[in-house]
Amino acid sequence: MNAPNQPPPMTHPGTNARPQAAAQQPSRMTLGAITRGRVQAPLRVLCYGVEGVGKSTLGADSPTPVFLGAEDGTAHLDVSRLPQPETWRDVLDAVALLTRETHDFKTLVIDSLDWVEPLIHRFVCDEAKVKSMEDVSYGKLYVAALEQWRLLINALDRLRTAKRMHVVMVAHALVKGFKNPEGPDYERYQLKIHDKAAALLREWVDELLFARFEIFSLKGKGEMRAKGVSTGARVVQTIRAAAYDAKTRHGLRDGMPLSWAEIERGCVDGDIE
């Protein structure tokens, strides 16, 4: 018999002991509930890269976009913008607004992630009553910041479900040392946000695109060193390489043009040849 005011013992998942109320509920897991085929869900795209390559323009070319971020970053684009958030709560309120209200927007563009991150850090520091993320030992505030990133991801998933909106996130890149467990360390392009947040967002998105200018190495006759020559073309890498992170869940071709139309067509139809 259980002691007074003590909860009943918990049962481990998978055991035969089940609460009576739960036993009366029919299981959702039936053979008749199995579905087949590809699911056409709104896209989750994170595009990062060097300055001026056209990351914001990619967002502007997406279907009926609305931008959330710093106004000066899109001043050259004729796009719809939400009011520029001044706090982390403003960011979450903006996503909730689009989820709740009736509108015609089909894509939310967050431009940029490295502009959003300081708002998160300021919120976390205010909650902890400290001035800096480094004022609390063992990286505890970065763990707290990660929980706020998770709140954003959950809010974006609700938006995608409720309004069938694409989510495009833009970020800058920085060159950072990489500790290589298989050999010598080297430098590579990485997202310009904290490593923990970067790992979370890389896992969440469907397409992690590294945007760059197409460059070829040419060595003239008698020259000792090759020269980098740019064609002016803007491309996105979709497969991880030593120099950058990238991935695709829709089989996008590596080195394809930096174009929303090409990316969307590839995500619907598969690889583009």
Backbone as a ProteinNet text record, in pm:
[ID]
protein_1_A
[PRIMARY]
MNAPNQPPPMTHPGTNARPQAAAQQPSRMTLGAITRGRVQAPLRVLCYGVEGVGKSTLGADSPTPVFLGAEDGTAHLDVSRLPQPETWRDVLDAVALLTRETHDFKTLVIDSLDWVEPLIHRFVCDEAKVKSMEDVSYGKLYVAALEQWRLLINALDRLRTAKRMHVVMVAHALVKGFKNPEGPDYERYQLKIHDKAAALLREWVDELLFARFEIFSLKGKGEMRAKGVSTGARVVQTIRAAAYDAKTRHGLRDGMPLSWAEIERGCVDGDIE
[TERTIARY]
86.9	0	89.8	50.1	130.2	115.5	220.4	215.5	123.1	60.9	-28.3	43.8	-30.6	19.6	135.4	156.2	261.8	199.8	259.7	206.2	224.8	138.6	155.2	284.8	341.4	467.5	449.3	553.6	550.1	584.5	525.5	556.7	647.3	737.8	831.9	762	788.5	727.7	756.3	654	672.7	626.2	598	548.7	399.5	345.6	203	115	173.5	93.1	59.7	-70.2	-113.1	-227.2	-232.5	-345.2	-475.6	-580.2	-708	-762.6	-747.9	-800.7	-730.9	-597.6	-523.5	-561.8	-593.9	-628.6	-758.2	-842.8	-969	-955.4	-839.6	-818.7	-771	-837.5	-790.1	-655.2	-571.3	-437.6	-444.7	-363.9	-351.8	-262.2	-187.4	-93.2	-163.7	-219	-286.2	-231.2	-242.2	-194.7	-271.9	-399.8	-479.3	-437.5	-362.1	-318.1	-186.7	-125.9	1.8	-20.1	65	61	188.5	184	298.4	325.9	448.9	484.9	555.2	609.5	678	576	611.7	525.6	572.5	483.7	516.7	493.9	594.4	585.1	653.3	615	685.8	834.3	916.4	1061	1118.9	1224.2	1303.3	1444.4	1479	1605.3	1690.4	1817.6	1914.4	2024.2	2037.1	2138.9	2239.8	2367.2	2471.4	2587	2670.9	2783.6	2851.5	2933.7	3016.1	2930.6	2985.9	2914.8	2882	2761.2	2724.6	2698.3	2684	2665.4	2520.1	2427.2	2287	2197.4	2233	2152.4	2014.9	2011.8	1883.6	1799.9	1866	1794.4	1727.1	1790.1	1727.1	1595.4	1594.9	1472.1	1368	1412.9	1321	1255.2	1322.6	1268.9	1178.3	1166.7	1078.7	932.9	838.3	697.1	642.7	594.2	527.6	593.4	717.1	789.3	755.4	774.3	775.6	902	975.5	1105.1	1092.1	1171.3	1183.7	1331.2	1369.7	1510.8	1545.2	1674.3	1722.4	1685.9	1625.7	1578.8	1693	1809	1917.9	1975.5	1950.3	2001.7	1925.3	1802.7	1720.1	1675.4	1746.1	1704.9	1702.7	1784.9	1793.3	1689	1607.2	1509	1367.4	1283.1	1143.2	1063.1	1059.9	996.6	908.1	821	740.1	822.4	809.1	887.1	797.2	816.2	758.3	837.2	778.1	856.2	985.3	1091.8	1220.1	1214.1	1233.4	1227.7	1340.1	1306.6	1405.1	1439.3	1355.7	1378.3	1351.7	1393.4	1368.9	1219.7	1146.7	1002.1	937.4	990.5	937.8	949.8	1060	1080	974.1	954.7	854.6	713.9	688.4	556.5	528.9	631.9	614.2	575.4	641.3	607.9	467.9	432.5	298.2	192	221.4	128.2	97.5	201.9	182.1	108.6	127.7	59.7	-89	-119.9	-255.8	-345.2	-290.4	-371.5	-385.6	-487.8	-509.7	-425.8	-352.4	-266.6	-235.6	-165.9	-135.4	11.9	91.2	233.8	254.8	352.1	380.8	520.6	602.9	739.1	776.4	832.1	893.1	1043.5	1104.7	1249.8	1307.5	1390.7	1458.8	1599	1623.7	1748	1807.1	1901.9	1974	1981.4	2026.9	2038.3	2141	2249.6	2350.9	2308.6	2196.3	2134.3	2036.5	1970.6	1875.7	1948.2	2062.5	2130.2	2159	2204.9	2227.2	2100.6	1983.4	1858.1	1833.1	1865.4	1852.6	1948.8	2071.6	2171.9	2136	2082.4	2041.7	1928.4	1833.1	1722.3	1772.5	1861	1914.1	1993.1	2071.9	2149.2	2057.7	1952.2	1857.9	1789.4	1752.7	1688.6	1782.7	1911.6	2010.4	2065.2	2024	2068.7	2220.9	2274.9	2417.8	2433.9	2554.9	2579.5	2631.4	2691.9	2755.6	2727.2	2728.3	2710.1	2823	2937.2	3052.6	3051.8	2953.8	2951.3	2904.4	2849.6	2807.6	2895.7	2953.2	3052.6	2991.7	3079	3046.7	2950.6	2943.7	2860.4	2712.5	2668	2528	2434.2	2477.7	2389.7	2375.9	2476.8	2464.5	2367.1	2358.8	2258.6	2119.3	2106.1	1978.2	1940.5	2039.4	2012.2	1964.1	2017.6	1976.3	1828.4	1780.4	1637.5	1552.4	1601.9	1528.5	1528.2	1639	1641.3	1538.5	1525.1	1426.6	1284.7	1261.3	1130	1100.2	1201.1	1182.2	1152.5	1226.8	1204.6	1063.5	1018.4	882.9	779	803	710.3	708.2	823	829.6	759.7	770.9	699.5	548.1	503.9	360.4	314.9	398.6	367.5	356.9	450.4	449.5	325.5	284.9	166.9	38.9	29.5	-93.8	-113.2	-3.8	-15.7	53	115.8	187	290.7	360.2	460.2	599.5	677.3	819.4	890	1002	1088.1	1227.2	1273.9	1408.7	1487	1596.8	1683.3	1815.3	1858.5	1982.5	2084.8	2209.7	2316.2	2445.8	2532.1	2664.8	2759.2	2869.9	2970.8	3097.1	3170.8	3302.7	3398.6	3524.6	3627.5	3675.9	3669.4	3700.1	3778.4	3865.4	3942.9	3855.1	3888	3811.9	3904.6	3865.6	3945.3	3910	4001.1	3977.8	4018.6	3923.7	3958.9	4031.8	4035.1	4096.2	4232.1	4278.5	4405.9	4434.3	4518.7	4553.5	4430.8	4428.7	4322	4334.1	4223.2	4223.7	4111.8	4108.8	4006.2	3897.3	3774.6	3662.7	3556.1	3466.9	3353.1	3251.6	3202.7	3101	2996.5	2879.2	2775.7	2826.5	2791.7	2840.6	2749.6	2723.9	2650.6	2719.4	2677.2	2741.2	2729.5	2830.7	2837.8	2715.6	2667	2552	2427.8	2405.1	2290	2305.4	2426.3	2450.3	2418.9	2460.5	2435.7	2285.8	2210.6	2066.6	1996.8	2032.7	1966.8	2007.7	2132.6	2175.9	2094.4	2064.5	1987.5	1841.9	1785.6	1642.8	1608.6	1691.5	1655.7	1661.5	1586	1591.7	1710.7	1735.3	1841.6	1936.2	2060.7	2165.6	2253.9	2243.3	2306.9	2421.8	2540.1	2653.6	2662.8	2641.6	2639.6	2776.9	2821.9	2953.6	2959	3060.9	3087.2	3167.5	3132.3	3203.4	3343.7	3443.7	3583.9	3659.8	3743.4	3829.5	3975	4058.4	4202.2	4269.7	4342.7	4412.4	4560.3	4643.1	4787.6	4840.4	4898.4	4952.5	5083.7	5122.1	5246.7	5364.9	5442.6	5560.9	5533.7	5406.4	5373.6	5382.4	5433.7	5451	5321.5	5242.1	5121.6	4997.5	4890.1	4763.9	4692.9	4609.5	4531.4	4383.5	4311.5	4168	4096.5	4013.8	3939.2	3790.3	3715.5	3572	3495.6	3395.1	3308.5	3196.2	3179.2	3069.1	2940.9	2938	2818.9	2808.1	2684.6	2659.2	2596.2	2659	2615.2	2597.5	2527.1	2513	2564.6	2637.9	2686.9	2587.8	2554.8	2454.8	2512.1	2640.4	2706.3	2823.4	2832.9	2937.9	3075.9	3164.7	3302.7	3393.3	3522.9	3616.3	3606.5	3570.8	3571.8	3441.9	3333.9	3205.1	3109	3002.9	2892.3	2783.6	2719.2	2605.1	2532.9	2403.9	2329	2202.8	2145.5	2017.8	1938.4	1812	1722.9	1639.5	1656.1	1577.1	1664.2	1788.7	1874.7	1913.5	1925.2	1965.4	2107.8	2129.3	2261.1	2361.3	2478.7	2585.7	2635.1	2650.8	2699	2591.4	2464.4	2354.9	2345.3	2277	2265.8	2195.1	2236.4	2171.3	2041.8	1937.2	1809.2	1697.6	1598.1	1487.3	1412.3	1390.4	1316.4	1385	1518.2	1592.5	1585.8	1600	1597	1459.8	1354.2	1219.2	1187.3	1226	1199.2	1274.6	1397.3	1474.6	1415.2	1359.4	1299.7	1172.1	1100.6	976.5	1003.1	1094.2	1115.7	1236.3	1317.4	1439.8	1557.8	1664.8	1788	1768.6	1838.9	1833.8	1958.9	1941.6	2056.7	2074
-119.1	0	123.1	223.2	343.7	425	491.1	578.8	695.6	754.5	869.6	982.2	1050.3	1166.2	1131.5	1003.7	964.5	924.1	965.2	926.2	778.3	715.2	573.5	550.7	431.7	404.2	415.3	471.6	487.4	355.5	330.5	211.2	248.5	160.5	185.6	165.9	257.3	237.9	98.7	33.7	-99	-210.4	-178.8	-282.7	-301.3	-409.4	-438.3	-351.3	-291.9	-210.3	-78.5	-51.8	73.1	131.8	264.8	326.5	287.4	272	226.1	321.6	454.8	551.5	538.7	518.3	506	379.3	272.4	147.1	159.1	253.9	270.4	349.7	412.1	491.6	401.3	406.3	325.8	376	284	320.2	385.9	489.3	554.6	475.3	382	304.9	182.5	195.6	86.5	75.8	-41.7	-58.9	29.9	53.6	138.9	284.1	324.7	463.8	489.5	385.6	402.8	482	581	659.4	633.9	663.8	642.2	767.5	775.4	884	998.8	1090	1207	1306.7	1371.3	1472.1	1609.5	1683.4	1816.7	1918.4	1937.1	2029.3	2160.7	2269	2396.1	2379.6	2451.2	2434.2	2507.4	2448	2510	2526.7	2649.7	2677.7	2770.9	2735.9	2824.6	2849.9	2975.9	3013.3	3105.6	3067.1	3150.5	3160.3	3260.6	3275.6	3409.3	3442	3562.5	3686.2	3801.8	3928.5	3954.1	4006.3	4053.3	3946.8	3820.9	3714.7	3702.2	3760.8	3756.9	3672.9	3659.3	3577.7	3640.3	3771.3	3838.9	3839.2	3850.9	3848.4	3714.1	3605.8	3474	3475.6	3533.5	3543	3629.6	3738.3	3828.9	3762.7	3665.1	3596	3478.5	3448.2	3339.3	3382.3	3288.6	3323.4	3419.2	3533	3633.8	3644	3693.5	3692.4	3810.9	3791.9	3900.9	3883.4	3993.7	3989.2	4026.3	3957.1	3986.6	4004.1	4124.2	4146.3	4293.1	4320	4457.5	4522.6	4641.2	4706.4	4744.8	4782.3	4826.1	4712.3	4588.2	4475.7	4449.3	4503.2	4481.3	4613.5	4721.7	4853.8	4861.7	4780.7	4785.9	4698.7	4629.6	4537.2	4590.9	4572	4612.4	4496.1	4486.7	4373	4422.4	4334.2	4361.4	4328.2	4415.4	4395.9	4410.3	4324.4	4343.5	4453.5	4517.8	4615.6	4554.2	4632.2	4579.3	4548.5	4422.1	4386.1	4452.9	4495.5	4553.3	4458.9	4357.1	4260	4119.9	4021	3882.2	3852.3	3913.1	3894	3944.2	4051.6	4102.3	3997	3923.7	3820.2	3711.8	3661.9	3556.6	3608.8	3735	3792.9	3804.1	3833.9	3845.8	3712.2	3604.5	3471.7	3432.6	3462.7	3431.2	3509.4	3634.2	3716.1	3652.7	3609.8	3547.3	3414.5	3346.2	3218.6	3238.8	3347.3	3370.1	3444.8	3545.7	3635.1	3584.1	3634.7	3602.4	3695.3	3638.7	3718.4	3636.9	3700.6	3635.9	3597.9	3617.9	3586	3435.2	3394.8	3252.5	3214	3312.5	3284.3	3383.5	3333.1	3418.9	3412.9	3530.2	3539.2	3605.5	3533.9	3589	3630.4	3759.3	3815.1	3914.8	3871.3	3745.4	3679.8	3553.9	3482.7	3547.3	3597	3659.3	3798.3	3848.8	3969.6	3931.7	3816.4	3770.8	3728.3	3663.3	3604.6	3705.2	3827.7	3921.6	3953.6	3949.8	3971.7	3858.7	3735.6	3621	3635.2	3669.9	3681.2	3792	3902.8	4010.6	3964.8	3889.4	3838	3743.6	3652.3	3555.1	3625.6	3725.4	3798.5	3876.8	3937.7	4011.4	3917.9	3797.2	3700.8	3658.4	3646.9	3605.6	3722.9	3847.1	3969.4	3984.3	3959.2	3978.5	4062.5	4110.8	4197.7	4123.1	4006.8	3935.5	3785.8	3720.4	3575.8	3503.4	3569	3506.2	3523.9	3598.6	3624.6	3504.8	3404.4	3281.5	3168.5	3093.2	2991.5	2870.8	2791.1	2662.4	2675.2	2791.6	2808.6	2792.1	2813	2789.3	2881.9	3004.8	3097.6	3059.4	2995.4	2949.7	2832.8	2752.7	2647.5	2709.6	2814.5	2884.6	2948.5	3002.4	3061.5	2956.2	2835.3	2727.5	2694.8	2704.4	2681.4	2786.6	2909.2	3013.6	2987	2937.7	2897.3	2786.8	2694	2586.5	2642.5	2744.4	2809.5	2867.9	2928.4	2984.4	2874.9	2765.4	2654.4	2598.8	2580.9	2530.5	2627.6	2757.5	2858	2855.6	2836.8	2830.7	2705.9	2595.1	2474.8	2493.5	2563.4	2592.5	2681.1	2776.7	2864	2784.3	2693.7	2613.1	2524.4	2471.1	2385.6	2465.6	2580.3	2658.7	2731.4	2786.4	2872	2815.7	2698.5	2637.6	2734.5	2803.9	2901.7	2840.1	2877.3	2845.2	2930.9	2880.8	2957.8	2963.8	3085.2	3106.8	3185.4	3130	3197.1	3230.8	3353.8	3403.7	3423	3391.5	3411.6	3445.5	3515.2	3542.7	3427.3	3423.8	3320.5	3385.9	3310.7	3354	3237.1	3268.9	3165.9	3136.9	3009.5	2970.7	2840.9	2824.8	2702.2	2582.8	2469.2	2346	2239.9	2180.6	2073.7	1942.7	1896.1	1777.7	1651.4	1563.4	1441.8	1339.2	1359.1	1260.2	1302.4	1420.7	1468.1	1609.4	1681.7	1818.5	1910.4	2006.1	2105	2199.2	2261.8	2355.7	2456.9	2560.5	2663.1	2635.8	2675.2	2654.6	2760.9	2779.4	2869.9	2805.9	2886	2837.9	2947	2907.8	3004.6	3102.3	3229.1	3333	3345.4	3233.3	3229.5	3126.6	3118.5	3026.8	2882.9	2803.8	2667.2	2583.3	2596.5	2516.5	2552.8	2682	2726.3	2683.2	2693.9	2654.4	2507	2422.1	2278.2	2249.5	2318.2	2297.3	2335.4	2448.3	2495.9	2413.8	2370.1	2283.4	2155	2102.2	1979.3	2002.3	2117.7	2143.4	2167.9	2241.8	2282.4	2164.3	2177.9	2078.5	2103.6	2231.9	2269.7	2368	2328.5	2416.4	2451.8	2575	2616.2	2712.2	2678.6	2769.5	2845.6	2976.1	3059.9	3122.4	3118.9	3175.4	3217	3294.7	3327	3213.8	3178.3	3070.4	3117.2	3042.7	3079.1	2957.7	2981.6	2876.7	2915.8	2816.2	2839.3	2817.2	2917.3	2908.4	2936.7	2859.4	2880.7	2901.6	3019.9	3051.2	2978.7	2976.3	2908.3	2973.7	2893.7	2942.6	3002.8	3010.1	3068.2	2961.8	3001.9	2908.8	2890.4	2996.7	2990.5	3014.8	2944.7	2962.6	3088.2	3145.4	3263.5	3226.8	3285.2	3263.7	3358.5	3303.9	3383.6	3359.5	3467.2	3454.9	3473.2	3391	3404.4	3504	3544.8	3632.5	3558	3427	3347.3	3324.1	3320.7	3295.3	3157	3072	2933.3	2895.9	2785.1	2732.8	2589.6	2560.9	2425.1	2354.6	2231.9	2156.2	2031.5	2006.2	1889.4	1937	1883.6	1925.1	1899.7	1995.3	1982.8	2030.2	2013.5	2054	2203.5	2282.1	2426.9	2483.5	2404.6	2459.6	2346.1	2382.3	2291.3	2311.9	2204.4	2211.7	2077.6	2079.4	1954.2	1977.6	1870.1	1876.2	1750.1	1766.6	1652.7	1625.4	1708.2	1691.7	1658.9	1626.2	1586.6	1699.6	1822.2	1934.2	1914.2	1957.1	1940.3	2035	1985.2	2066.7	2166.4	2292.8	2395	2451.7	2437.4	2488.8	2640.9	2708.8	2854.5	2899.9	3015.7	3076.4	3140.5	3060	3102.2	3028.8	3104	3038.1	2945.4	2990.5	2908.1	2773.7	2774.3	2650.2	2562.5	2625.4	2550	2488.3	2566.8	2514.8	2403.7	2421.1	2317.4	2189.4	2203.9	2086.6	2015.2	2091.7	2030.3	1957	2000.8	1935.2	1817.5	1835.4	1735	1646.6	1679.3	1603.7	1675	1603.4	1660.4	1731.3	1844	1921.2	1891.3	1849.2	1822.3	1936
0	0	0	-77.9	-84.8	43.2	80.7	196.9	168.1	272.8	252.8	180.1	90.2	15.6	-76.6	-107.2	-198.5	-331.8	-444.8	-575.2	-598.5	-679.5	-709.5	-786.2	-776	-846	-996.8	-1063.5	-1208.2	-1275.5	-1390.8	-1468.6	-1583.3	-1614.4	-1723.1	-1857.8	-1958	-2090.1	-2144.8	-2194.8	-2252.1	-2161	-2032.8	-1943.1	-1964.2	-1908.1	-1925.3	-1837.7	-1733	-1642.1	-1709.8	-1727.7	-1791.3	-1710.3	-1698.9	-1629.3	-1696.7	-1617.2	-1670.7	-1775.9	-1752.1	-1848.3	-1982.2	-1976.9	-2101.2	-2175.8	-2104.9	-2169.5	-2249.1	-2214.3	-2283	-2412.5	-2432	-2552.5	-2666.5	-2783	-2896.6	-2944.9	-2985.8	-3032.7	-3169.4	-3187.2	-3318	-3411.8	-3356.8	-3437.7	-3495.8	-3615.7	-3684.8	-3825.7	-3885.6	-4023.1	-4119.4	-4088.8	-4176.2	-4173.5	-4072.2	-4060.7	-4132.2	-4190.4	-4260.3	-4388.6	-4412	-4536	-4614.9	-4742.9	-4830.8	-4913.1	-4964.9	-5054.8	-4983.7	-5062.7	-5010.4	-4956	-4846.5	-4785.3	-4832.9	-4898.3	-4947.3	-4836.1	-4754.6	-4641.5	-4677.2	-4610.5	-4631.2	-4602	-4674.9	-4665.7	-4545.2	-4489.3	-4383.1	-4438.4	-4472.7	-4541.7	-4456.9	-4441.6	-4378	-4480	-4520.4	-4618.9	-4552.1	-4555	-4496.7	-4594.1	-4575.6	-4667.2	-4650.3	-4748.3	-4742	-4765.8	-4734.8	-4751.4	-4898	-4922.3	-5054.9	-5158.9	-5117	-5214.5	-5259.5	-5182.3	-5223.7	-5135	-5008.9	-4917.2	-4894.3	-4869.6	-4848.4	-4975.2	-5089.2	-5216.9	-5238.5	-5193.3	-5200.5	-5124.2	-5004.6	-4927.8	-4996.2	-5058.8	-5127.1	-5247.3	-5306.8	-5424.4	-5387.1	-5257.6	-5214.7	-5229.1	-5221.7	-5242.6	-5136	-5178.1	-5093.2	-4956	-4950.4	-4822.3	-4733.8	-4604.9	-4508.3	-4425.6	-4407.8	-4342	-4194.1	-4113.3	-3970.8	-3941.3	-3901.7	-3873.6	-3878.6	-3895.9	-3899.8	-4033	-4027.6	-4149.3	-4242.8	-4187.1	-4273.6	-4356.3	-4315.1	-4392.3	-4520.4	-4529.3	-4649.8	-4710.6	-4678.1	-4725.3	-4878.4	-4944	-5090.1	-5157.7	-5080	-5135.3	-5117.5	-5218.8	-5212	-5154.9	-5022.9	-4955.9	-4841.4	-4793.2	-4674.1	-4550.4	-4450.2	-4327.3	-4205.2	-4109.5	-3977.7	-3905.7	-3804.6	-3728.1	-3675.3	-3679	-3633.6	-3484.3	-3446.1	-3303.4	-3224.8	-3105.7	-3015.6	-2901.9	-2881.2	-2774	-2827.3	-2750.1	-2785.3	-2786	-2692.9	-2689.2	-2818.2	-2876.2	-3003.3	-3113.6	-3114.5	-3216.9	-3203.7	-3081.8	-3060.3	-3087	-3051.7	-3076.9	-3226.7	-3304	-3449	-3511.3	-3467.6	-3520.6	-3477	-3352.7	-3303.1	-3379.7	-3414.9	-3492.2	-3626.2	-3696.9	-3828.1	-3815.6	-3704.7	-3683.1	-3653.1	-3583.7	-3534	-3633.1	-3700	-3782	-3925.5	-3993.8	-4134.8	-4222.1	-4315.5	-4405.1	-4530	-4624.3	-4751.4	-4765.9	-4663	-4672.6	-4678.1	-4758.1	-4775.4	-4726.2	-4694.1	-4647.4	-4538.8	-4429.5	-4327.9	-4346.9	-4363.7	-4379.7	-4254.6	-4182.2	-4064.9	-4109.2	-4106.6	-4161.5	-4060.7	-3981.3	-3991.3	-3853.1	-3849	-3722.5	-3629.8	-3685.5	-3601.7	-3556.5	-3608	-3554.2	-3443.2	-3454.9	-3353	-3225.6	-3239.7	-3123.4	-3011.6	-3040.4	-2930	-2850.1	-2915.8	-2843.4	-2744	-2786.8	-2695.7	-2578.9	-2608.3	-2502.6	-2404	-2454.9	-2365.6	-2273.6	-2330	-2250.4	-2141.4	-2177.2	-2081.2	-1970.7	-2008.3	-1908.8	-1814.5	-1869.5	-1784.5	-1685.9	-1733.5	-1646	-1533	-1564.1	-1463.9	-1383.3	-1423.7	-1356.4	-1361.5	-1481.9	-1505.5	-1631.4	-1655	-1769.1	-1891.6	-1870.4	-1980	-1971.9	-2087.5	-2092.3	-2020.3	-2006.4	-1942.5	-1791.7	-1738	-1593.9	-1513.2	-1578	-1510.7	-1561.7	-1472	-1508.5	-1577.2	-1636.5	-1698.7	-1817.7	-1877.1	-1995.6	-1971.3	-1845.5	-1812.6	-1889	-1914.4	-1985.5	-2132.4	-2189.3	-2327.7	-2337.1	-2231.2	-2225.7	-2215.7	-2134.8	-2123.6	-2257	-2328.2	-2459.3	-2557.4	-2545.8	-2634.9	-2616.2	-2493.8	-2468.9	-2538.9	-2549.1	-2620.4	-2770.9	-2823.4	-2964.3	-2989	-2895.3	-2909.7	-2909.4	-2827.9	-2829.4	-2966.8	-3027.8	-3162	-3262.6	-3256.7	-3349.5	-3334.4	-3211.4	-3188.7	-3244.3	-3226.5	-3279	-3431.4	-3492.7	-3639.1	-3692.5	-3620.9	-3662.7	-3653.6	-3549.9	-3540.6	-3655.3	-3692.8	-3805.9	-3935	-3957.1	-4078.8	-4085.1	-3969.8	-3965.7	-3986.9	-3919.6	-3923.2	-4055.6	-4112.9	-4231.1	-4355	-4342	-4455	-4513.2	-4426.3	-4469.9	-4471.9	-4574.7	-4575.2	-4471	-4420.1	-4331.1	-4392.5	-4417.6	-4470.7	-4366.2	-4321.4	-4225.9	-4293.4	-4272.7	-4332.1	-4221.4	-4250.8	-4151.9	-4224.1	-4153.3	-4205.8	-4170.2	-4238.8	-4214.1	-4160.7	-4081.1	-4038.5	-4049.3	-4067.7	-4075.3	-3934.2	-3896.3	-3758.9	-3758.5	-3660.7	-3648.9	-3617.3	-3678.9	-3659.6	-3604	-3491.3	-3431.2	-3500.9	-3580.6	-3663.7	-3588.2	-3554.3	-3480.3	-3565.2	-3696.6	-3785.7	-3838.5	-3797.7	-3849.9	-3803	-3876.9	-3837.5	-3837	-3743.9	-3740.9	-3860.7	-3896.8	-4009.2	-3990.6	-4075.2	-4068.2	-4171.5	-4136.4	-4226.8	-4201.1	-4298.2	-4280.3	-4185.9	-4090.6	-3998.8	-3976.8	-3926.1	-3894.6	-3788.8	-3806.7	-3716.5	-3593.9	-3529	-3403.3	-3313.2	-3188.2	-3094.5	-3144.9	-3115.8	-3168.3	-3130.3	-3006.9	-2964.1	-3044	-3064.8	-3143.7	-3288.9	-3342	-3480	-3501.3	-3407.5	-3419.4	-3418.2	-3331	-3321.7	-3451.9	-3509.3	-3629.9	-3751.8	-3755.1	-3866.3	-3868	-3750.7	-3743.3	-3784.3	-3749.8	-3772	-3918.5	-3988.4	-4124.7	-4221.1	-4330.6	-4437.8	-4529.7	-4556.3	-4649.9	-4580.8	-4564.6	-4513.6	-4632.1	-4677.9	-4802.3	-4774.6	-4824.1	-4814.8	-4946.5	-4941.2	-5061.4	-5083	-5206.8	-5237.8	-5383.2	-5418	-5556.9	-5619.2	-5739.3	-5808	-5844.9	-5799.7	-5822.4	-5873.5	-5974.3	-6027.7	-6005.5	-5986.8	-5973.2	-6108.4	-6152.3	-6280.2	-6258.9	-6325.8	-6319	-6460.6	-6482.5	-6613.8	-6639.5	-6763.8	-6802.3	-6733	-6665	-6596.3	-6460.1	-6419.9	-6289.5	-6181.1	-6064.6	-5954.5	-5875.7	-5867.3	-5784.7	-5869.9	-5834.7	-5906	-5856.3	-5943.7	-5909.9	-5907.8	-5812	-5806.5	-5901.2	-5989.1	-6086.8	-6064.7	-6043.2	-6020.3	-6150.7	-6170.1	-6287.6	-6261.9	-6135.5	-6100.9	-6067.3	-6097.5	-6067.5	-5917	-5868	-5726.3	-5713.3	-5634.8	-5624.1	-5477.6	-5454.9	-5319.3	-5316.6	-5212.3	-5189.2	-5098.3	-5130.6	-5056.1	-4988.9	-5011.4	-4952.8	-4867.6	-4748.5	-4655.4	-4714.3	-4692.5	-4736.2	-4622.9	-4642.4	-4538	-4509.1	-4608.9	-4594.3	-4537.4	-4531.8	-4487.8	-4454.2	-4378.6	-4351.6	-4456.2	-4496.3	-4588.3	-4582.1	-4618.7	-4626.9	-4708.3	-4759.2	-4828.5	-4798.8	-4764.5	-4744.8	-4870.2	-4972.6	-5093.3	-5215.1	-5192.4	-5303	-5396.6	-5345.4	-5431.1	-5481.6	-5604.2	-5666.4	-5602.3	-5574.1	-5517.9	-5621.8	-5580.9	-5672.8	-5763.5	-5726	-5807.7	-5793	-5884.8	-5876.6	-5750.4	-5699.8	-5583.4	-5632.8	-5638.5	-5696.1	-5624.2	-5574.3	-5506.5	-5601.4	-5725	-5821	-5842	-5852.3	-5871.6	-5746.9	-5631.3	-5506	-5483.4	-5503	-5480.5	-5578.9	-5703.9	-5803.8	-5768.7	-5721.2	-5683.3	-5564.1	-5468.2	-5350.3	-5383.1	-5487	-5526.8	-5618.4	-5713.8	-5817.3	-5792	-5694.4	-5673	-5734.1	-5757.5	-5806.7	-5939.3	-5956	-6080.8	-6160.3	-6283.6	-6369.9	-6468.6
[MASK]
+++++++++++++++++++++++++++++++++++++++++++++++++++++++++++++++++++++++++++++++++++++++++++++++++++++++++++++++++++++++++++++++++++++++++++++++++++++++++++++++++++++++++++++++++++++++++++++++++++++++++++++++++++++++++++++++++++++++++++++++++++++++++++++++++++++++++++++++++

